[in-house]
Amino acid sequence: MIEPKNYKLKKLLSSRKFWAAFFGFALVILKAWRPDFPLTAEQLTGVVYVLVAYIMGTALEDGLSRINN
């Protein structure tokens, strides 16, 4: 079955993994663009690690739910 393009966009924009990755990317870009942004490199690295762990956990949850169904 062929899915319409707007369905794929809607699915992407409702993805928790997408928004976590977008937020992390935005923080990294913001820190590079504005070095006086009130996050140290270590703090930014910690935030990115937490987001990566969240994305991996969500992916694992999604994958396991497909196996169980």
mmCIF file as Biopython writes it, N, C-alpha, C and O atoms, coordinates in Angstrom:
data_model
#
loop_
_atom_site.group_PDB
_atom_site.id
_atom_site.type_symbol
_atom_site.label_atom_id
_atom_site.label_alt_id
_atom_site.label_comp_id
_atom_site.label_asym_id
_atom_site.label_entity_id
_atom_site.label_seq_id
_atom_site.pdbx_PDB_ins_code
_atom_site.Cartn_x
_atom_site.Cartn_y
_atom_site.Cartn_z
_atom_site.occupancy
_atom_site.B_iso_or_equiv
_atom_site.auth_seq_id
_atom_site.auth_asym_id
_atom_site.pdbx_PDB_model_num
ATOM 1   N N  . MET A ? 1  ? 0.843  -1.184 0.000  1.0 0.0 1  A 1 
ATOM 2   C CA . MET A ? 1  ? 0.000  0.000  0.000  1.0 0.0 1  A 1 
ATOM 3   C C  . MET A ? 1  ? 0.888  1.247  0.000  1.0 0.0 1  A 1 
ATOM 4   O O  . MET A ? 1  ? 1.830  1.342  0.787  1.0 0.0 1  A 1 
ATOM 5   N N  . ILE A ? 2  ? 0.593  2.171  -0.858 1.0 0.0 2  A 1 
ATOM 6   C CA . ILE A ? 2  ? 1.360  3.410  -0.958 1.0 0.0 2  A 1 
ATOM 7   C C  . ILE A ? 2  ? 0.755  4.438  -0.015 1.0 0.0 2  A 1 
ATOM 8   O O  . ILE A ? 2  ? -0.451 4.684  -0.020 1.0 0.0 2  A 1 
ATOM 9   N N  . GLU A ? 3  ? 1.639  5.041  0.805  1.0 0.0 3  A 1 
ATOM 10  C CA . GLU A ? 3  ? 1.182  6.043  1.764  1.0 0.0 3  A 1 
ATOM 11  C C  . GLU A ? 3  ? 1.387  7.439  1.184  1.0 0.0 3  A 1 
ATOM 12  O O  . GLU A ? 3  ? 2.405  7.689  0.539  1.0 0.0 3  A 1 
ATOM 13  N N  . PRO A ? 4  ? 0.447  8.348  1.399  1.0 0.0 4  A 1 
ATOM 14  C CA . PRO A ? 4  ? 0.641  9.719  0.920  1.0 0.0 4  A 1 
ATOM 15  C C  . PRO A ? 4  ? 1.809  10.395 1.631  1.0 0.0 4  A 1 
ATOM 16  O O  . PRO A ? 4  ? 2.139  10.049 2.765  1.0 0.0 4  A 1 
ATOM 17  N N  . LYS A ? 5  ? 2.426  11.353 0.962  1.0 0.0 5  A 1 
ATOM 18  C CA . LYS A ? 5  ? 3.588  12.038 1.527  1.0 0.0 5  A 1 
ATOM 19  C C  . LYS A ? 5  ? 3.240  12.795 2.806  1.0 0.0 5  A 1 
ATOM 20  O O  . LYS A ? 5  ? 4.048  12.842 3.734  1.0 0.0 5  A 1 
ATOM 21  N N  . ASN A ? 6  ? 2.065  13.378 2.863  1.0 0.0 6  A 1 
ATOM 22  C CA . ASN A ? 6  ? 1.707  14.128 4.070  1.0 0.0 6  A 1 
ATOM 23  C C  . ASN A ? 6  ? 1.541  13.208 5.275  1.0 0.0 6  A 1 
ATOM 24  O O  . ASN A ? 6  ? 1.686  13.658 6.412  1.0 0.0 6  A 1 
ATOM 25  N N  . TYR A ? 7  ? 1.239  11.923 5.049  1.0 0.0 7  A 1 
ATOM 26  C CA . TYR A ? 7  ? 1.161  10.969 6.154  1.0 0.0 7  A 1 
ATOM 27  C C  . TYR A ? 7  ? 2.545  10.753 6.757  1.0 0.0 7  A 1 
ATOM 28  O O  . TYR A ? 7  ? 2.697  10.695 7.977  1.0 0.0 7  A 1 
ATOM 29  N N  . LYS A ? 8  ? 3.545  10.635 5.900  1.0 0.0 8  A 1 
ATOM 30  C CA . LYS A ? 8  ? 4.916  10.445 6.383  1.0 0.0 8  A 1 
ATOM 31  C C  . LYS A ? 8  ? 5.390  11.667 7.163  1.0 0.0 8  A 1 
ATOM 32  O O  . LYS A ? 8  ? 6.047  11.526 8.194  1.0 0.0 8  A 1 
ATOM 33  N N  . LEU A ? 9  ? 5.064  12.855 6.685  1.0 0.0 9  A 1 
ATOM 34  C CA . LEU A ? 9  ? 5.440  14.080 7.388  1.0 0.0 9  A 1 
ATOM 35  C C  . LEU A ? 9  ? 4.737  14.153 8.743  1.0 0.0 9  A 1 
ATOM 36  O O  . LEU A ? 9  ? 5.351  14.512 9.748  1.0 0.0 9  A 1 
ATOM 37  N N  . LYS A ? 10 ? 3.470  13.819 8.765  1.0 0.0 10 A 1 
ATOM 38  C CA . LYS A ? 10 ? 2.717  13.835 10.029 1.0 0.0 10 A 1 
ATOM 39  C C  . LYS A ? 10 ? 3.310  12.834 11.015 1.0 0.0 10 A 1 
ATOM 40  O O  . LYS A ? 10 ? 3.425  13.119 12.207 1.0 0.0 10 A 1 
ATOM 41  N N  . LYS A ? 11 ? 3.686  11.660 10.511 1.0 0.0 11 A 1 
ATOM 42  C CA . LYS A ? 11 ? 4.282  10.644 11.370 1.0 0.0 11 A 1 
ATOM 43  C C  . LYS A ? 11 ? 5.636  11.110 11.910 1.0 0.0 11 A 1 
ATOM 44  O O  . LYS A ? 11 ? 5.956  10.876 13.075 1.0 0.0 11 A 1 
ATOM 45  N N  . LEU A ? 12 ? 6.429  11.771 11.061 1.0 0.0 12 A 1 
ATOM 46  C CA . LEU A ? 12 ? 7.728  12.290 11.492 1.0 0.0 12 A 1 
ATOM 47  C C  . LEU A ? 12 ? 7.556  13.354 12.571 1.0 0.0 12 A 1 
ATOM 48  O O  . LEU A ? 12 ? 8.256  13.334 13.584 1.0 0.0 12 A 1 
ATOM 49  N N  . LEU A ? 13 ? 6.628  14.280 12.357 1.0 0.0 13 A 1 
ATOM 50  C CA . LEU A ? 13 ? 6.438  15.373 13.309 1.0 0.0 13 A 1 
ATOM 51  C C  . LEU A ? 13 ? 5.813  14.918 14.625 1.0 0.0 13 A 1 
ATOM 52  O O  . LEU A ? 13 ? 5.855  15.653 15.612 1.0 0.0 13 A 1 
ATOM 53  N N  . SER A ? 14 ? 5.244  13.736 14.651 1.0 0.0 14 A 1 
ATOM 54  C CA . SER A ? 14 ? 4.696  13.223 15.899 1.0 0.0 14 A 1 
ATOM 55  C C  . SER A ? 14 ? 5.672  12.266 16.596 1.0 0.0 14 A 1 
ATOM 56  O O  . SER A ? 14 ? 5.335  11.678 17.624 1.0 0.0 14 A 1 
ATOM 57  N N  . SER A ? 15 ? 6.865  12.113 16.048 1.0 0.0 15 A 1 
ATOM 58  C CA . SER A ? 15 ? 7.847  11.189 16.584 1.0 0.0 15 A 1 
ATOM 59  C C  . SER A ? 15 ? 8.606  11.806 17.761 1.0 0.0 15 A 1 
ATOM 60  O O  . SER A ? 15 ? 9.151  12.904 17.653 1.0 0.0 15 A 1 
ATOM 61  N N  . ARG A ? 16 ? 8.631  11.094 18.872 1.0 0.0 16 A 1 
ATOM 62  C CA . ARG A ? 16 ? 9.384  11.552 20.046 1.0 0.0 16 A 1 
ATOM 63  C C  . ARG A ? 16 ? 10.876 11.541 19.760 1.0 0.0 16 A 1 
ATOM 64  O O  . ARG A ? 16 ? 11.605 12.416 20.228 1.0 0.0 16 A 1 
ATOM 65  N N  . LYS A ? 17 ? 11.335 10.561 18.997 1.0 0.0 17 A 1 
ATOM 66  C CA . LYS A ? 17 ? 12.758 10.474 18.658 1.0 0.0 17 A 1 
ATOM 67  C C  . LYS A ? 17 ? 13.178 11.667 17.795 1.0 0.0 17 A 1 
ATOM 68  O O  . LYS A ? 17 ? 14.255 12.228 17.995 1.0 0.0 17 A 1 
ATOM 69  N N  . PHE A ? 18 ? 12.339 12.051 16.845 1.0 0.0 18 A 1 
ATOM 70  C CA . PHE A ? 18 ? 12.644 13.192 15.992 1.0 0.0 18 A 1 
ATOM 71  C C  . PHE A ? 18 ? 12.799 14.464 16.820 1.0 0.0 18 A 1 
ATOM 72  O O  . PHE A ? 18 ? 13.760 15.210 16.634 1.0 0.0 18 A 1 
ATOM 73  N N  . TRP A ? 19 ? 11.863 14.716 17.730 1.0 0.0 19 A 1 
ATOM 74  C CA . TRP A ? 19 ? 11.921 15.954 18.503 1.0 0.0 19 A 1 
ATOM 75  C C  . TRP A ? 19 ? 13.089 15.963 19.481 1.0 0.0 19 A 1 
ATOM 76  O O  . TRP A ? 19 ? 13.662 17.021 19.740 1.0 0.0 19 A 1 
ATOM 77  N N  . ALA A ? 20 ? 13.450 14.819 20.025 1.0 0.0 20 A 1 
ATOM 78  C CA . ALA A ? 20 ? 14.621 14.754 20.899 1.0 0.0 20 A 1 
ATOM 79  C C  . ALA A ? 20 ? 15.891 15.057 20.097 1.0 0.0 20 A 1 
ATOM 80  O O  . ALA A ? 20 ? 16.752 15.810 20.553 1.0 0.0 20 A 1 
ATOM 81  N N  . ALA A ? 21 ? 16.003 14.473 18.912 1.0 0.0 21 A 1 
ATOM 82  C CA . ALA A ? 21 ? 17.168 14.725 18.061 1.0 0.0 21 A 1 
ATOM 83  C C  . ALA A ? 21 ? 17.199 16.179 17.600 1.0 0.0 21 A 1 
ATOM 84  O O  . ALA A ? 21 ? 18.262 16.798 17.560 1.0 0.0 21 A 1 
ATOM 85  N N  . PHE A ? 22 ? 16.048 16.715 17.257 1.0 0.0 22 A 1 
ATOM 86  C CA . PHE A ? 22 ? 15.968 18.113 16.818 1.0 0.0 22 A 1 
ATOM 87  C C  . PHE A ? 22 ? 16.397 19.058 17.939 1.0 0.0 22 A 1 
ATOM 88  O O  . PHE A ? 22 ? 17.143 20.007 17.698 1.0 0.0 22 A 1 
ATOM 89  N N  . PHE A ? 23 ? 15.932 18.803 19.157 1.0 0.0 23 A 1 
ATOM 90  C CA . PHE A ? 23 ? 16.278 19.633 20.296 1.0 0.0 23 A 1 
ATOM 91  C C  . PHE A ? 23 ? 17.780 19.590 20.572 1.0 0.0 23 A 1 
ATOM 92  O O  . PHE A ? 23 ? 18.400 20.625 20.814 1.0 0.0 23 A 1 
ATOM 93  N N  . GLY A ? 24 ? 18.360 18.395 20.536 1.0 0.0 24 A 1 
ATOM 94  C CA . GLY A ? 24 ? 19.795 18.258 20.753 1.0 0.0 24 A 1 
ATOM 95  C C  . GLY A ? 24 ? 20.597 18.966 19.676 1.0 0.0 24 A 1 
ATOM 96  O O  . GLY A ? 24 ? 21.573 19.654 19.975 1.0 0.0 24 A 1 
ATOM 97  N N  . PHE A ? 25 ? 20.190 18.801 18.430 1.0 0.0 25 A 1 
ATOM 98  C CA . PHE A ? 25 ? 20.869 19.466 17.317 1.0 0.0 25 A 1 
ATOM 99  C C  . PHE A ? 25 ? 20.760 20.982 17.453 1.0 0.0 25 A 1 
ATOM 100 O O  . PHE A ? 25 ? 21.729 21.704 17.216 1.0 0.0 25 A 1 
ATOM 101 N N  . ALA A ? 26 ? 19.583 21.458 17.832 1.0 0.0 26 A 1 
ATOM 102 C CA . ALA A ? 26 ? 19.384 22.903 17.998 1.0 0.0 26 A 1 
ATOM 103 C C  . ALA A ? 26 ? 20.278 23.456 19.110 1.0 0.0 26 A 1 
ATOM 104 O O  . ALA A ? 26 ? 20.823 24.552 18.976 1.0 0.0 26 A 1 
ATOM 105 N N  . LEU A ? 27 ? 20.431 22.716 20.197 1.0 0.0 27 A 1 
ATOM 106 C CA . LEU A ? 27 ? 21.307 23.173 21.279 1.0 0.0 27 A 1 
ATOM 107 C C  . LEU A ? 27 ? 22.759 23.245 20.834 1.0 0.0 27 A 1 
ATOM 108 O O  . LEU A ? 27 ? 23.461 24.204 21.156 1.0 0.0 27 A 1 
ATOM 109 N N  . VAL A ? 28 ? 23.213 22.242 20.098 1.0 0.0 28 A 1 
ATOM 110 C CA . VAL A ? 28 ? 24.598 22.235 19.612 1.0 0.0 28 A 1 
ATOM 111 C C  . VAL A ? 28 ? 24.828 23.403 18.661 1.0 0.0 28 A 1 
ATOM 112 O O  . VAL A ? 28 ? 25.845 24.090 18.759 1.0 0.0 28 A 1 
ATOM 113 N N  . ILE A ? 29 ? 23.898 23.632 17.746 1.0 0.0 29 A 1 
ATOM 114 C CA . ILE A ? 29 ? 24.022 24.748 16.800 1.0 0.0 29 A 1 
ATOM 115 C C  . ILE A ? 29 ? 23.976 26.084 17.540 1.0 0.0 29 A 1 
ATOM 116 O O  . ILE A ? 29 ? 24.750 26.990 17.233 1.0 0.0 29 A 1 
ATOM 117 N N  . LEU A ? 30 ? 23.082 26.209 18.503 1.0 0.0 30 A 1 
ATOM 118 C CA . LEU A ? 30 ? 22.974 27.443 19.277 1.0 0.0 30 A 1 
ATOM 119 C C  . LEU A ? 30 ? 24.270 27.740 20.027 1.0 0.0 30 A 1 
ATOM 120 O O  . LEU A ? 30 ? 24.718 28.886 20.069 1.0 0.0 30 A 1 
ATOM 121 N N  . LYS A ? 31 ? 24.869 26.710 20.618 1.0 0.0 31 A 1 
ATOM 122 C CA . LYS A ? 31 ? 26.126 26.900 21.350 1.0 0.0 31 A 1 
ATOM 123 C C  . LYS A ? 31 ? 27.260 27.286 20.396 1.0 0.0 31 A 1 
ATOM 124 O O  . LYS A ? 31 ? 28.120 28.093 20.751 1.0 0.0 31 A 1 
ATOM 125 N N  . ALA A ? 32 ? 27.267 26.718 19.198 1.0 0.0 32 A 1 
ATOM 126 C CA . ALA A ? 32 ? 28.302 27.067 18.218 1.0 0.0 32 A 1 
ATOM 127 C C  . ALA A ? 32 ? 28.103 28.488 17.701 1.0 0.0 32 A 1 
ATOM 128 O O  . ALA A ? 32 ? 29.074 29.206 17.463 1.0 0.0 32 A 1 
ATOM 129 N N  . TRP A ? 33 ? 26.855 28.892 17.526 1.0 0.0 33 A 1 
ATOM 130 C CA . TRP A ? 33 ? 26.549 30.213 16.987 1.0 0.0 33 A 1 
ATOM 131 C C  . TRP A ? 33 ? 26.701 31.299 18.039 1.0 0.0 33 A 1 
ATOM 132 O O  . TRP A ? 33 ? 27.154 32.403 17.739 1.0 0.0 33 A 1 
ATOM 133 N N  . ARG A ? 34 ? 26.319 30.982 19.278 1.0 0.0 34 A 1 
ATOM 134 C CA . ARG A ? 34 ? 26.406 31.929 20.395 1.0 0.0 34 A 1 
ATOM 135 C C  . ARG A ? 34 ? 27.272 31.330 21.496 1.0 0.0 34 A 1 
ATOM 136 O O  . ARG A ? 34 ? 26.742 30.705 22.415 1.0 0.0 34 A 1 
ATOM 137 N N  . PRO A ? 35 ? 28.586 31.502 21.429 1.0 0.0 35 A 1 
ATOM 138 C CA . PRO A ? 35 ? 29.466 30.897 22.444 1.0 0.0 35 A 1 
ATOM 139 C C  . PRO A ? 35 ? 29.174 31.363 23.872 1.0 0.0 35 A 1 
ATOM 140 O O  . PRO A ? 35 ? 29.553 30.681 24.825 1.0 0.0 35 A 1 
ATOM 141 N N  . ASP A ? 36 ? 28.508 32.511 24.038 1.0 0.0 36 A 1 
ATOM 142 C CA . ASP A ? 36 ? 28.180 32.980 25.379 1.0 0.0 36 A 1 
ATOM 143 C C  . ASP A ? 36 ? 26.885 32.361 25.920 1.0 0.0 36 A 1 
ATOM 144 O O  . ASP A ? 36 ? 26.409 32.762 26.981 1.0 0.0 36 A 1 
ATOM 145 N N  . PHE A ? 37 ? 26.312 31.387 25.199 1.0 0.0 37 A 1 
ATOM 146 C CA . PHE A ? 37 ? 25.115 30.682 25.670 1.0 0.0 37 A 1 
ATOM 147 C C  . PHE A ? 37 ? 25.439 30.032 27.010 1.0 0.0 37 A 1 
ATOM 148 O O  . PHE A ? 37 ? 26.494 29.414 27.152 1.0 0.0 37 A 1 
ATOM 149 N N  . PRO A ? 38 ? 24.554 30.161 27.993 1.0 0.0 38 A 1 
ATOM 150 C CA . PRO A ? 38 ? 24.906 29.751 29.367 1.0 0.0 38 A 1 
ATOM 151 C C  . PRO A ? 38 ? 24.919 28.234 29.605 1.0 0.0 38 A 1 
ATOM 152 O O  . PRO A ? 38 ? 24.316 27.751 30.564 1.0 0.0 38 A 1 
ATOM 153 N N  . LEU A ? 39 ? 25.589 27.503 28.755 1.0 0.0 39 A 1 
ATOM 154 C CA . LEU A ? 39 ? 25.838 26.081 28.965 1.0 0.0 39 A 1 
ATOM 155 C C  . LEU A ? 39 ? 27.309 25.828 28.669 1.0 0.0 39 A 1 
ATOM 156 O O  . LEU A ? 39 ? 27.818 26.230 27.624 1.0 0.0 39 A 1 
ATOM 157 N N  . THR A ? 40 ? 27.981 25.164 29.588 1.0 0.0 40 A 1 
ATOM 158 C CA . THR A ? 40 ? 29.371 24.818 29.317 1.0 0.0 40 A 1 
ATOM 159 C C  . THR A ? 40 ? 29.391 23.623 28.361 1.0 0.0 40 A 1 
ATOM 160 O O  . THR A ? 40 ? 28.370 22.970 28.144 1.0 0.0 40 A 1 
ATOM 161 N N  . ALA A ? 41 ? 30.554 23.353 27.802 1.0 0.0 41 A 1 
ATOM 162 C CA . ALA A ? 41 ? 30.683 22.221 26.887 1.0 0.0 41 A 1 
ATOM 163 C C  . ALA A ? 41 ? 30.354 20.910 27.600 1.0 0.0 41 A 1 
ATOM 164 O O  . ALA A ? 41 ? 29.755 20.013 27.007 1.0 0.0 41 A 1 
ATOM 165 N N  . GLU A ? 42 ? 30.742 20.801 28.862 1.0 0.0 42 A 1 
ATOM 166 C CA . GLU A ? 42 ? 30.456 19.592 29.628 1.0 0.0 42 A 1 
ATOM 167 C C  . GLU A ? 42 ? 28.952 19.424 29.864 1.0 0.0 42 A 1 
ATOM 168 O O  . GLU A ? 42 ? 28.426 18.315 29.768 1.0 0.0 42 A 1 
ATOM 169 N N  . GLN A ? 43 ? 28.270 20.515 30.168 1.0 0.0 43 A 1 
ATOM 170 C CA . GLN A ? 43 ? 26.829 20.452 30.371 1.0 0.0 43 A 1 
ATOM 171 C C  . GLN A ? 43 ? 26.114 20.086 29.070 1.0 0.0 43 A 1 
ATOM 172 O O  . GLN A ? 43 ? 25.180 19.284 29.074 1.0 0.0 43 A 1 
ATOM 173 N N  . LEU A ? 44 ? 26.550 20.668 27.975 1.0 0.0 44 A 1 
ATOM 174 C CA . LEU A ? 44 ? 25.947 20.364 26.676 1.0 0.0 44 A 1 
ATOM 175 C C  . LEU A ? 44 ? 26.170 18.901 26.319 1.0 0.0 44 A 1 
ATOM 176 O O  . LEU A ? 44 ? 25.271 18.242 25.797 1.0 0.0 44 A 1 
ATOM 177 N N  . THR A ? 45 ? 27.361 18.397 26.597 1.0 0.0 45 A 1 
ATOM 178 C CA . THR A ? 45 ? 27.650 16.989 26.343 1.0 0.0 45 A 1 
ATOM 179 C C  . THR A ? 45 ? 26.731 16.096 27.179 1.0 0.0 45 A 1 
ATOM 180 O O  . THR A ? 45 ? 26.244 15.076 26.692 1.0 0.0 45 A 1 
ATOM 181 N N  . GLY A ? 46 ? 26.497 16.473 28.421 1.0 0.0 46 A 1 
ATOM 182 C CA . GLY A ? 46 ? 25.588 15.712 29.278 1.0 0.0 46 A 1 
ATOM 183 C C  . GLY A ? 46 ? 24.169 15.701 28.736 1.0 0.0 46 A 1 
ATOM 184 O O  . GLY A ? 46 ? 23.504 14.666 28.752 1.0 0.0 46 A 1 
ATOM 185 N N  . VAL A ? 47 ? 23.706 16.838 28.261 1.0 0.0 47 A 1 
ATOM 186 C CA . VAL A ? 47 ? 22.360 16.917 27.683 1.0 0.0 47 A 1 
ATOM 187 C C  . VAL A ? 47 ? 22.272 16.025 26.448 1.0 0.0 47 A 1 
ATOM 188 O O  . VAL A ? 47 ? 21.290 15.305 26.264 1.0 0.0 47 A 1 
ATOM 189 N N  . VAL A ? 48 ? 23.295 16.075 25.610 1.0 0.0 48 A 1 
ATOM 190 C CA . VAL A ? 48 ? 23.291 15.248 24.400 1.0 0.0 48 A 1 
ATOM 191 C C  . VAL A ? 48 ? 23.302 13.767 24.768 1.0 0.0 48 A 1 
ATOM 192 O O  . VAL A ? 48 ? 22.604 12.976 24.133 1.0 0.0 48 A 1 
ATOM 193 N N  . TYR A ? 49 ? 24.078 13.373 25.779 1.0 0.0 49 A 1 
ATOM 194 C CA . TYR A ? 49 ? 24.085 11.972 26.219 1.0 0.0 49 A 1 
ATOM 195 C C  . TYR A ? 49 ? 22.702 11.535 26.703 1.0 0.0 49 A 1 
ATOM 196 O O  . TYR A ? 49 ? 22.251 10.434 26.386 1.0 0.0 49 A 1 
ATOM 197 N N  . VAL A ? 50 ? 22.042 12.381 27.456 1.0 0.0 50 A 1 
ATOM 198 C CA . VAL A ? 50 ? 20.702 12.049 27.947 1.0 0.0 50 A 1 
ATOM 199 C C  . VAL A ? 50 ? 19.734 11.904 26.773 1.0 0.0 50 A 1 
ATOM 200 O O  . VAL A ? 50 ? 18.908 10.991 26.760 1.0 0.0 50 A 1 
ATOM 201 N N  . LEU A ? 51 ? 19.831 12.793 25.796 1.0 0.0 51 A 1 
ATOM 202 C CA . LEU A ? 51 ? 18.957 12.703 24.622 1.0 0.0 51 A 1 
ATOM 203 C C  . LEU A ? 51 ? 19.240 11.440 23.809 1.0 0.0 51 A 1 
ATOM 204 O O  . LEU A ? 51 ? 18.310 10.797 23.321 1.0 0.0 51 A 1 
ATOM 205 N N  . VAL A ? 52 ? 20.499 11.086 23.663 1.0 0.0 52 A 1 
ATOM 206 C CA . VAL A ? 52 ? 20.842 9.851  22.941 1.0 0.0 52 A 1 
ATOM 207 C C  . VAL A ? 52 ? 20.273 8.639  23.677 1.0 0.0 52 A 1 
ATOM 208 O O  . VAL A ? 52 ? 19.720 7.736  23.049 1.0 0.0 52 A 1 
ATOM 209 N N  . ALA A ? 53 ? 20.404 8.614  24.992 1.0 0.0 53 A 1 
ATOM 210 C CA . ALA A ? 53 ? 19.847 7.512  25.779 1.0 0.0 53 A 1 
ATOM 211 C C  . ALA A ? 53 ? 18.326 7.464  25.634 1.0 0.0 53 A 1 
ATOM 212 O O  . ALA A ? 53 ? 17.747 6.382  25.533 1.0 0.0 53 A 1 
ATOM 213 N N  . TYR A ? 54 ? 17.686 8.614  25.623 1.0 0.0 54 A 1 
ATOM 214 C CA . TYR A ? 54 ? 16.235 8.674  25.458 1.0 0.0 54 A 1 
ATOM 215 C C  . TYR A ? 54 ? 15.831 8.141  24.086 1.0 0.0 54 A 1 
ATOM 216 O O  . TYR A ? 54 ? 14.889 7.357  23.972 1.0 0.0 54 A 1 
ATOM 217 N N  . ILE A ? 55 ? 16.547 8.569  23.045 1.0 0.0 55 A 1 
ATOM 218 C CA . ILE A ? 55 ? 16.238 8.120  21.684 1.0 0.0 55 A 1 
ATOM 219 C C  . ILE A ? 55 ? 16.426 6.605  21.576 1.0 0.0 55 A 1 
ATOM 220 O O  . ILE A ? 55 ? 15.592 5.917  20.988 1.0 0.0 55 A 1 
ATOM 221 N N  . MET A ? 56 ? 17.509 6.091  22.134 1.0 0.0 56 A 1 
ATOM 222 C CA . MET A ? 56 ? 17.756 4.649  22.072 1.0 0.0 56 A 1 
ATOM 223 C C  . MET A ? 56 ? 16.698 3.869  22.855 1.0 0.0 56 A 1 
ATOM 224 O O  . MET A ? 56 ? 16.245 2.815  22.409 1.0 0.0 56 A 1 
ATOM 225 N N  . GLY A ? 57 ? 16.306 4.385  24.016 1.0 0.0 57 A 1 
ATOM 226 C CA . GLY A ? 57 ? 15.264 3.729  24.803 1.0 0.0 57 A 1 
ATOM 227 C C  . GLY A ? 57 ? 13.928 3.733  24.095 1.0 0.0 57 A 1 
ATOM 228 O O  . GLY A ? 57 ? 13.202 2.739  24.123 1.0 0.0 57 A 1 
ATOM 229 N N  . THR A ? 58 ? 13.598 4.843  23.463 1.0 0.0 58 A 1 
ATOM 230 C CA . THR A ? 58 ? 12.344 4.934  22.713 1.0 0.0 58 A 1 
ATOM 231 C C  . THR A ? 58 ? 12.366 4.001  21.513 1.0 0.0 58 A 1 
ATOM 232 O O  . THR A ? 58 ? 11.361 3.360  21.207 1.0 0.0 58 A 1 
ATOM 233 N N  . ALA A ? 59 ? 13.505 3.917  20.828 1.0 0.0 59 A 1 
ATOM 234 C CA . ALA A ? 59 ? 13.624 3.011  19.683 1.0 0.0 59 A 1 
ATOM 235 C C  . ALA A ? 59 ? 13.476 1.559  20.137 1.0 0.0 59 A 1 
ATOM 236 O O  . ALA A ? 59 ? 12.826 0.758  19.465 1.0 0.0 59 A 1 
ATOM 237 N N  . LEU A ? 60 ? 14.071 1.225  21.264 1.0 0.0 60 A 1 
ATOM 238 C CA . LEU A ? 60 ? 13.949 -0.130 21.798 1.0 0.0 60 A 1 
ATOM 239 C C  . LEU A ? 60 ? 12.500 -0.427 22.165 1.0 0.0 60 A 1 
ATOM 240 O O  . LEU A ? 60 ? 11.990 -1.510 21.879 1.0 0.0 60 A 1 
ATOM 241 N N  . GLU A ? 61 ? 11.848 0.529  22.794 1.0 0.0 61 A 1 
ATOM 242 C CA . GLU A ? 61 ? 10.442 0.358  23.147 1.0 0.0 61 A 1 
ATOM 243 C C  . GLU A ? 61 ? 9.588  0.162  21.897 1.0 0.0 61 A 1 
ATOM 244 O O  . GLU A ? 61 ? 8.729  -0.720 21.873 1.0 0.0 61 A 1 
ATOM 245 N N  . ASP A ? 62 ? 9.810  0.968  20.861 1.0 0.0 62 A 1 
ATOM 246 C CA . ASP A ? 62 ? 9.047  0.837  19.607 1.0 0.0 62 A 1 
ATOM 247 C C  . ASP A ? 62 ? 9.299  -0.516 18.947 1.0 0.0 62 A 1 
ATOM 248 O O  . ASP A ? 62 ? 8.371  -1.171 18.473 1.0 0.0 62 A 1 
ATOM 249 N N  . GLY A ? 63 ? 10.561 -0.923 18.925 1.0 0.0 63 A 1 
ATOM 250 C CA . GLY A ? 63 ? 10.892 -2.201 18.311 1.0 0.0 63 A 1 
ATOM 251 C C  . GLY A ? 63 ? 10.280 -3.383 19.033 1.0 0.0 63 A 1 
ATOM 252 O O  . GLY A ? 63 ? 9.764  -4.306 18.402 1.0 0.0 63 A 1 
ATOM 253 N N  . LEU A ? 64 ? 10.335 -3.357 20.365 1.0 0.0 64 A 1 
ATOM 254 C CA . LEU A ? 64 ? 9.768  -4.453 21.134 1.0 0.0 64 A 1 
ATOM 255 C C  . LEU A ? 64 ? 8.238  -4.491 21.032 1.0 0.0 64 A 1 
ATOM 256 O O  . LEU A ? 64 ? 7.641  -5.567 21.059 1.0 0.0 64 A 1 
ATOM 257 N N  . SER A ? 65 ? 7.610  -3.323 20.915 1.0 0.0 65 A 1 
ATOM 258 C CA . SER A ? 65 ? 6.155  -3.320 20.791 1.0 0.0 65 A 1 
ATOM 259 C C  . SER A ? 65 ? 5.726  -3.906 19.444 1.0 0.0 65 A 1 
ATOM 260 O O  . SER A ? 65 ? 4.642  -4.481 19.343 1.0 0.0 65 A 1 
ATOM 261 N N  . ARG A ? 66 ? 6.554  -3.770 18.418 1.0 0.0 66 A 1 
ATOM 262 C CA . ARG A ? 66 ? 6.211  -4.364 17.113 1.0 0.0 66 A 1 
ATOM 263 C C  . ARG A ? 66 ? 6.376  -5.885 17.153 1.0 0.0 66 A 1 
ATOM 264 O O  . ARG A ? 66 ? 5.636  -6.611 16.488 1.0 0.0 66 A 1 
ATOM 265 N N  . ILE A ? 67 ? 7.343  -6.361 17.932 1.0 0.0 67 A 1 
ATOM 266 C CA . ILE A ? 67 ? 7.543  -7.805 18.043 1.0 0.0 67 A 1 
ATOM 267 C C  . ILE A ? 67 ? 6.385  -8.437 18.799 1.0 0.0 67 A 1 
ATOM 268 O O  . ILE A ? 67 ? 5.921  -9.518 18.436 1.0 0.0 67 A 1 
ATOM 269 N N  . ASN A ? 68 ? 5.917  -7.770 19.845 1.0 0.0 68 A 1 
ATOM 270 C CA . ASN A ? 68 ? 4.841  -8.319 20.673 1.0 0.0 68 A 1 
ATOM 271 C C  . ASN A ? 68 ? 3.487  -8.267 19.986 1.0 0.0 68 A 1 
ATOM 272 O O  . ASN A ? 68 ? 2.571  -8.983 20.388 1.0 0.0 68 A 1 
ATOM 273 N N  . ASN A ? 69 ? 3.339  -7.446 18.971 1.0 0.0 69 A 1 
ATOM 274 C CA . ASN A ? 69 ? 2.028  -7.320 18.288 1.0 0.0 69 A 1 
ATOM 275 C C  . ASN A ? 69 ? 1.935  -8.218 17.121 1.0 0.0 69 A 1 
ATOM 276 O O  . ASN A ? 69 ? 0.910  -8.240 16.439 1.0 0.0 69 A 1 
#
